[in-house]
Each structure stands twice: as C-alpha cells, then as structure tokens.
Amino acid sequence: MPRRFQHNGGVPASHTPATAPADALPSDDNTVVKIFESVRDSIVRGEVAPGAPINSVELAARFGTSRTPVREALLILNQYGLITMSARRRPRVAPVSVKAIRDLYALRSALHAYIARAIVETASEPSLQDLRARALALVEQGDASETDVHVQDIEDYLLAESRLCGNDVVLGVLDSLKWKINWFRRLGLMSREQLKVLALDRLRVADAYLDRDAPLAEALNGSMLRKAAYFCEMNFNARSSARPAPEAGG
C-alpha cells in the first residue's frame, strides 16, 4: 500500500510525527512532498496525458534539487498507480484503458457493497441525516455550480460516506486509491445530465441508509456505480479519440 500522507500538506507520515511543524521537516522531505504534489496534481487535473513521459532532469532543475528527491517522489507516485517505472526507461504517466476503468469501478463496487451494509448497521441517526442533507445538496446544486466544484463536492460526500462505515482497513484501501479515482473521474468527466442522474441515485441510497435497509442500499449503490462506470468509459473513449498520442521514446 502506498506510504500514508497526512492531510496537512501531504507530508509522508513515515518521515515525521504528525505534530512536527512544517518548518522542522528535513529539506529533502519538503522537496519530495512538493515534487510529489506537483506531478500528482498535473496528472489528476489532466494537464499531462496518460502514457506521457516524465522528465526527471527537468523536475530536478525546476525544484533546484538533485535527482534523489525526484526519484523518491516518483516512487510514491508509482505506488499510487499514477505513473509507471521500469529499468532503463523514462518514467511515464500510467496508461489508462477501458479495462483499467472497469477494474477500478469493479473494486469500488465491492468496497461500497460492504460500506453500505456497515453504514446501515453502525451509523448514528444524526450522521445519516447529515449524509442525506449532503446528498440532497448535490441534487439541488447540479444546475447551479461549476462542474469542477460539483465534482469536488461529490468527492467530499464520498469521503463522509466512507467514514461512516467505521472500518479503518477499508478506509486505508480507499485512501490508497483516492488519486487514481479522482484522476479517472476527471478523464471521464461527466456532463451535468450524467451527474444529475448519479446525484438522484445517491439521494436514494441515503434514504435507504435512513430506512436501515441494507439490501436496498447495497443494490442502489451497485447500480449507481455501474452507471458511473458506463458514463466514465463512454466519456473517456470520446475524449481519447480526440487526444493526441503521447510522444514516443524515453
């Protein structure tokens, strides 16, 4: 599993205690974090195409460092599945295929089947009311907010939902997948109409949680994720046909 990053800036938890101030970190750790976050954000935002090469020398020059922190940052990106690394070849942004999208959504579907059952069994009534309010807000803001803002709100909802399952192992798996999930979601960015369909499904799931109906919540979650996978795959294919191929070599 990828090394865990704290939420306050993405600092590797294996390098420093959570209470350590940022200015007390070794300089190399700060540099690794900056490189990791810069390359990660460029990939997730779609600024570099799947399969595109990553120039380690250019990264070292841009951040004024040696290639050692660059390599450490790239190793972390490789663990998160955002890039690929192999001997005697330049690192590249990981390729994305229809199979990769289907595989990721299949895993998410399995995880959310468990999450749905666990939420029904253990989540408190106030927390379920709050989750439903979030789901309703997503339905209501669908026509008003910018797509990127709406996608961020969906990600916040999903984080709140997953935390209600109370299983740290499941949360750890989702944490290791979060950047790839965000990346694929943006590669197959959905239209307002598609997002509205999923928002309505999400509200029905929230209602099933409140009714403590585990089979219904699990079924609705599965149906919603199958629709999301279909939309993502369809949009990815449409965008891929118009995207220039990554440069050869490396």
PyMOL commands that set and color helices and strands:
alter all, ss='L'
color gray80, all
select helices_A, chain A and resi 22-24+27-44+56-63+67-79+98-122+125-141+147-163+168-187+192-210+214-240
alter helices_A, ss='H'
color red, helices_A
select strands_A, chain A and resi 83-86+89-93
alter strands_A, ss='S'
color yellow, strands_A
deselect
rebuild
show_as cartoon
